[in-house]
Amino acid sequence: MNLETKFTALQLAIINNQAALYTCACPVHISMQITNLRKLFDYQKTCMEMPVENEVQTRVHQRIAEVTKQAHELMEQCLDEVLDLEGWDRTKMEMPEGIRARIEPKTA
């Protein structure tokens, strides 16, 4: 079982960096969930490759991997749609000028 991806790890990191610069954090929250789902999926694959004591454990890991794969697909589709709705530059993975608002440093 493999996980199909629309976004590379680098693209997700760029989206995360954009949110660190600007006040729009919605895409980064989706991006972070995608990254976490990938980690969970990889963990389940590792568990499935290890010798198990009983068939129940195998089924548990398979089920978690299946549901994680479905959730990952939905979250990638959501990110794809959000980036389109907001008008992101897909070649640079850059937030559009119109919604950029720099985070102001807090003054004491």
SEVEX-689489 format. One record per residue (C-alpha): residue number from 1; chain; x, y, z. Coordinates in nm, 3 decimals. Example, Ala and Ser with C-alpha at 12.3 -4.5 7.8 and 13.67 -1.06 7.14 Angstrom:
BEGIN
<atom><figu>1</figu><mardren>A</mardren><u>1.230</u><v>-0.450</v><w>0.780</w></atom>
<atom><figu>2</figu><mardren>A</mardren><u>1.367</u><v>-0.106</v><w>0.714</w></atom>
This chain:
BEGIN
<atom><figu>1</figu><mardren>A</mardren><u>0.000</u><v>0.000</v><w>0.000</w></atom>
<atom><figu>2</figu><mardren>A</mardren><u>0.142</u><v>0.337</v><w>-0.103</w></atom>
<atom><figu>3</figu><mardren>A</mardren><u>0.036</u><v>0.693</v><w>-0.042</w></atom>
<atom><figu>4</figu><mardren>A</mardren><u>-0.024</u><v>0.904</v><w>-0.351</w></atom>
<atom><figu>5</figu><mardren>A</mardren><u>0.070</u><v>1.269</v><w>-0.312</w></atom>
<atom><figu>6</figu><mardren>A</mardren><u>-0.019</u><v>1.590</v><w>-0.492</w></atom>
<atom><figu>7</figu><mardren>A</mardren><u>0.225</u><v>1.803</v><w>-0.292</w></atom>
<atom><figu>8</figu><mardren>A</mardren><u>0.591</u><v>1.735</v><w>-0.223</w></atom>
<atom><figu>9</figu><mardren>A</mardren><u>0.742</u><v>1.776</v><w>0.121</w></atom>
<atom><figu>10</figu><mardren>A</mardren><u>0.923</u><v>2.083</v><w>-0.014</w></atom>
<atom><figu>11</figu><mardren>A</mardren><u>0.599</u><v>2.242</v><w>-0.134</w></atom>
<atom><figu>12</figu><mardren>A</mardren><u>0.440</u><v>2.183</v><w>0.206</w></atom>
<atom><figu>13</figu><mardren>A</mardren><u>0.743</u><v>2.342</v><w>0.375</w></atom>
<atom><figu>14</figu><mardren>A</mardren><u>0.715</u><v>2.647</v><w>0.148</w></atom>
<atom><figu>15</figu><mardren>A</mardren><u>0.347</u><v>2.684</v><w>0.238</w></atom>
<atom><figu>16</figu><mardren>A</mardren><u>0.444</u><v>2.662</v><w>0.606</w></atom>
<atom><figu>17</figu><mardren>A</mardren><u>0.706</u><v>2.933</v><w>0.560</w></atom>
<atom><figu>18</figu><mardren>A</mardren><u>0.455</u><v>3.162</v><w>0.388</w></atom>
<atom><figu>19</figu><mardren>A</mardren><u>0.226</u><v>3.135</v><w>0.689</w></atom>
<atom><figu>20</figu><mardren>A</mardren><u>0.518</u><v>3.223</v><w>0.917</w></atom>
<atom><figu>21</figu><mardren>A</mardren><u>0.564</u><v>3.549</v><w>0.724</w></atom>
<atom><figu>22</figu><mardren>A</mardren><u>0.201</u><v>3.647</v><w>0.686</w></atom>
<atom><figu>23</figu><mardren>A</mardren><u>-0.109</u><v>3.636</v><w>0.902</w></atom>
<atom><figu>24</figu><mardren>A</mardren><u>-0.298</u><v>3.387</v><w>0.683</w></atom>
<atom><figu>25</figu><mardren>A</mardren><u>-0.247</u><v>3.054</v><w>0.855</w></atom>
<atom><figu>26</figu><mardren>A</mardren><u>-0.531</u><v>2.844</v><w>0.713</w></atom>
<atom><figu>27</figu><mardren>A</mardren><u>-0.321</u><v>2.674</v><w>0.441</w></atom>
<atom><figu>28</figu><mardren>A</mardren><u>-0.045</u><v>2.595</v><w>0.692</w></atom>
<atom><figu>29</figu><mardren>A</mardren><u>-0.290</u><v>2.415</v><w>0.920</w></atom>
<atom><figu>30</figu><mardren>A</mardren><u>-0.397</u><v>2.196</v><w>0.630</w></atom>
<atom><figu>31</figu><mardren>A</mardren><u>-0.033</u><v>2.145</v><w>0.528</w></atom>
<atom><figu>32</figu><mardren>A</mardren><u>0.061</u><v>2.039</v><w>0.881</w></atom>
<atom><figu>33</figu><mardren>A</mardren><u>-0.220</u><v>1.785</v><w>0.889</w></atom>
<atom><figu>34</figu><mardren>A</mardren><u>-0.104</u><v>1.641</v><w>0.557</w></atom>
<atom><figu>35</figu><mardren>A</mardren><u>0.250</u><v>1.609</v><w>0.696</w></atom>
<atom><figu>36</figu><mardren>A</mardren><u>0.120</u><v>1.439</v><w>1.012</w></atom>
<atom><figu>37</figu><mardren>A</mardren><u>-0.096</u><v>1.200</v><w>0.808</w></atom>
<atom><figu>38</figu><mardren>A</mardren><u>0.211</u><v>1.104</v><w>0.603</w></atom>
<atom><figu>39</figu><mardren>A</mardren><u>0.402</u><v>1.029</v><w>0.923</w></atom>
<atom><figu>40</figu><mardren>A</mardren><u>0.114</u><v>0.819</v><w>1.057</w></atom>
<atom><figu>41</figu><mardren>A</mardren><u>0.087</u><v>0.629</v><w>0.730</w></atom>
<atom><figu>42</figu><mardren>A</mardren><u>0.462</u><v>0.559</v><w>0.724</w></atom>
<atom><figu>43</figu><mardren>A</mardren><u>0.446</u><v>0.442</v><w>1.084</w></atom>
<atom><figu>44</figu><mardren>A</mardren><u>0.165</u><v>0.199</v><w>1.001</w></atom>
<atom><figu>45</figu><mardren>A</mardren><u>0.358</u><v>0.064</v><w>0.701</w></atom>
<atom><figu>46</figu><mardren>A</mardren><u>0.658</u><v>0.003</v><w>0.927</w></atom>
<atom><figu>47</figu><mardren>A</mardren><u>0.436</u><v>-0.177</v><w>1.176</w></atom>
<atom><figu>48</figu><mardren>A</mardren><u>0.289</u><v>-0.394</v><w>0.899</w></atom>
<atom><figu>49</figu><mardren>A</mardren><u>0.639</u><v>-0.495</v><w>0.787</w></atom>
<atom><figu>50</figu><mardren>A</mardren><u>0.736</u><v>-0.620</v><w>1.133</w></atom>
<atom><figu>51</figu><mardren>A</mardren><u>0.662</u><v>-0.972</v><w>1.251</w></atom>
<atom><figu>52</figu><mardren>A</mardren><u>0.336</u><v>-0.977</v><w>1.446</w></atom>
<atom><figu>53</figu><mardren>A</mardren><u>0.211</u><v>-1.200</v><w>1.721</w></atom>
<atom><figu>54</figu><mardren>A</mardren><u>-0.142</u><v>-1.227</v><w>1.587</w></atom>
<atom><figu>55</figu><mardren>A</mardren><u>-0.359</u><v>-1.143</v><w>1.290</w></atom>
<atom><figu>56</figu><mardren>A</mardren><u>-0.555</u><v>-0.880</v><w>1.483</w></atom>
<atom><figu>57</figu><mardren>A</mardren><u>-0.249</u><v>-0.654</v><w>1.502</w></atom>
<atom><figu>58</figu><mardren>A</mardren><u>-0.201</u><v>-0.680</v><w>1.126</w></atom>
<atom><figu>59</figu><mardren>A</mardren><u>-0.565</u><v>-0.589</v><w>1.066</w></atom>
<atom><figu>60</figu><mardren>A</mardren><u>-0.540</u><v>-0.296</v><w>1.309</w></atom>
<atom><figu>61</figu><mardren>A</mardren><u>-0.240</u><v>-0.150</v><w>1.124</w></atom>
<atom><figu>62</figu><mardren>A</mardren><u>-0.401</u><v>-0.210</v><w>0.785</w></atom>
<atom><figu>63</figu><mardren>A</mardren><u>-0.721</u><v>-0.035</v><w>0.892</w></atom>
<atom><figu>64</figu><mardren>A</mardren><u>-0.536</u><v>0.265</v><w>1.032</w></atom>
<atom><figu>65</figu><mardren>A</mardren><u>-0.331</u><v>0.288</v><w>0.711</w></atom>
<atom><figu>66</figu><mardren>A</mardren><u>-0.644</u><v>0.267</v><w>0.493</w></atom>
<atom><figu>67</figu><mardren>A</mardren><u>-0.826</u><v>0.541</v><w>0.682</w></atom>
<atom><figu>68</figu><mardren>A</mardren><u>-0.513</u><v>0.755</v><w>0.694</w></atom>
<atom><figu>69</figu><mardren>A</mardren><u>-0.480</u><v>0.720</v><w>0.318</w></atom>
<atom><figu>70</figu><mardren>A</mardren><u>-0.840</u><v>0.838</v><w>0.272</w></atom>
<atom><figu>71</figu><mardren>A</mardren><u>-0.793</u><v>1.132</v><w>0.510</w></atom>
<atom><figu>72</figu><mardren>A</mardren><u>-0.469</u><v>1.227</v><w>0.333</w></atom>
<atom><figu>73</figu><mardren>A</mardren><u>-0.643</u><v>1.231</v><w>-0.004</w></atom>
<atom><figu>74</figu><mardren>A</mardren><u>-0.921</u><v>1.454</v><w>0.133</w></atom>
<atom><figu>75</figu><mardren>A</mardren><u>-0.678</u><v>1.696</v><w>0.297</w></atom>
<atom><figu>76</figu><mardren>A</mardren><u>-0.464</u><v>1.723</v><w>-0.016</w></atom>
<atom><figu>77</figu><mardren>A</mardren><u>-0.777</u><v>1.795</v><w>-0.220</w></atom>
<atom><figu>78</figu><mardren>A</mardren><u>-0.878</u><v>2.057</v><w>0.036</w></atom>
<atom><figu>79</figu><mardren>A</mardren><u>-0.535</u><v>2.224</v><w>0.021</w></atom>
<atom><figu>80</figu><mardren>A</mardren><u>-0.547</u><v>2.217</v><w>-0.359</w></atom>
<atom><figu>81</figu><mardren>A</mardren><u>-0.887</u><v>2.391</v><w>-0.354</w></atom>
<atom><figu>82</figu><mardren>A</mardren><u>-0.783</u><v>2.646</v><w>-0.088</w></atom>
<atom><figu>83</figu><mardren>A</mardren><u>-0.472</u><v>2.742</v><w>-0.286</w></atom>
<atom><figu>84</figu><mardren>A</mardren><u>-0.688</u><v>2.785</v><w>-0.597</w></atom>
<atom><figu>85</figu><mardren>A</mardren><u>-0.951</u><v>2.987</v><w>-0.412</w></atom>
<atom><figu>86</figu><mardren>A</mardren><u>-0.688</u><v>3.217</v><w>-0.263</w></atom>
<atom><figu>87</figu><mardren>A</mardren><u>-0.502</u><v>3.245</v><w>-0.593</w></atom>
<atom><figu>88</figu><mardren>A</mardren><u>-0.162</u><v>3.113</v><w>-0.489</w></atom>
<atom><figu>89</figu><mardren>A</mardren><u>0.122</u><v>3.114</v><w>-0.744</w></atom>
<atom><figu>90</figu><mardren>A</mardren><u>0.168</u><v>2.738</v><w>-0.790</w></atom>
<atom><figu>91</figu><mardren>A</mardren><u>0.511</u><v>2.765</v><w>-0.952</w></atom>
<atom><figu>92</figu><mardren>A</mardren><u>0.658</u><v>2.946</v><w>-0.651</w></atom>
<atom><figu>93</figu><mardren>A</mardren><u>0.401</u><v>2.823</v><w>-0.397</w></atom>
<atom><figu>94</figu><mardren>A</mardren><u>0.362</u><v>3.186</v><w>-0.299</w></atom>
<atom><figu>95</figu><mardren>A</mardren><u>0.070</u><v>3.348</v><w>-0.125</w></atom>
<atom><figu>96</figu><mardren>A</mardren><u>-0.097</u><v>3.612</v><w>-0.345</w></atom>
<atom><figu>97</figu><mardren>A</mardren><u>-0.016</u><v>3.975</v><w>-0.278</w></atom>
<atom><figu>98</figu><mardren>A</mardren><u>-0.380</u><v>4.061</v><w>-0.212</w></atom>
<atom><figu>99</figu><mardren>A</mardren><u>-0.407</u><v>3.850</v><w>0.103</w></atom>
<atom><figu>100</figu><mardren>A</mardren><u>-0.059</u><v>3.910</v><w>0.239</w></atom>
<atom><figu>101</figu><mardren>A</mardren><u>-0.047</u><v>4.099</v><w>0.561</w></atom>
<atom><figu>102</figu><mardren>A</mardren><u>0.290</u><v>4.091</v><w>0.728</w></atom>
<atom><figu>103</figu><mardren>A</mardren><u>0.293</u><v>3.982</v><w>1.087</w></atom>
<atom><figu>104</figu><mardren>A</mardren><u>0.378</u><v>4.287</v><w>1.292</w></atom>
<atom><figu>105</figu><mardren>A</mardren><u>0.641</u><v>4.237</v><w>1.560</w></atom>
<atom><figu>106</figu><mardren>A</mardren><u>0.501</u><v>4.289</v><w>1.908</w></atom>
<atom><figu>107</figu><mardren>A</mardren><u>0.629</u><v>4.594</v><w>2.086</w></atom>
<atom><figu>108</figu><mardren>A</mardren><u>0.668</u><v>4.613</v><w>2.459</w></atom>
